[in-house]
Amino acid sequence: MDATATGTSAATPFSTLIRVASHEQHTEAETSTFMSDLLGGRLGVASYARYTEQLWFVYRALEDAAQSLKDDPVAGPFIQPELMRTAELERDLAHLLGADWRAGLSPLPATRAYAARVEECAKTWPAGYVAHHYTRYLGDLSGGQIIRDKAEKTWGFARKGDGVRFYVFEQIPNPAAFKRGYRELLDAVDADDLEKQRIVDECKRAFDFNGAVFRELGAACSADRTGPLSA
């Protein structure tokens, strides 16, 4: 597999390689029982809040490291302020849980492991950090908008308002153009073929971490099931 990937990378854009190689893990995460139940209206707003809590830990890990990586030749070009989500997550959590939302916040074991891996990559392997950056932020700009729409309809949040601000990129007026630019950064990443394969493998690992979080959320939120969404 490594030989095939590295042998075709000269002809195939790296952004395409990383998308295709991680497709299976991406699909598994998107179609997890927890996410299917959440988007299908079979879980209450408490489960949505619990999910938002777990995101906060992951994005804290991503964004606490951003300042130290902004001048890194590999990760630096990806550090873009308009992507930052922590402040929006905190506004959503205050809306969902109240002003003292931090008091009861706790990461699931899978979330703790996920955030720890992001922190490790940020400190020791900036190219690995890029893999996590890609899986999170491009997902937010794409599939994340489906979650926002469902959340607004299911739990009555104001359109692009408190409760779903995490999914609203006010500083990115043209998401499609931004994503094209992001993929161009991936294609130009300062890494040889072997390192690119390692980034692809870390991208798969990132999706696996995400899937583990969904599995634990599914178990933790089982009592929150509301049954099928009424027509």
Buried (B, 14 or more C-beta within 10 A) or exposed (E): EEEEBBEEBEEEBBBBBBBEBBEEBBEBBBEBBBBBBBBEBBBBBEBBBBBBBBBBBBBBBBBBBBEEBBEBEBBBBBBBEEBBBBEBBBBBBBBBBEEEBEEEEEBBEBBBBBBBBBBEBBEEBBBBBBBBBBBBBBBBBEBBBEBBBBBBEBBEBEEBEEBBBBBBBEEBEEBEEBBEEBBEBBBEBEBEBEBBBBBBBBBBBBBBBBBBBBBBBBEBBEEBEBEEEEE
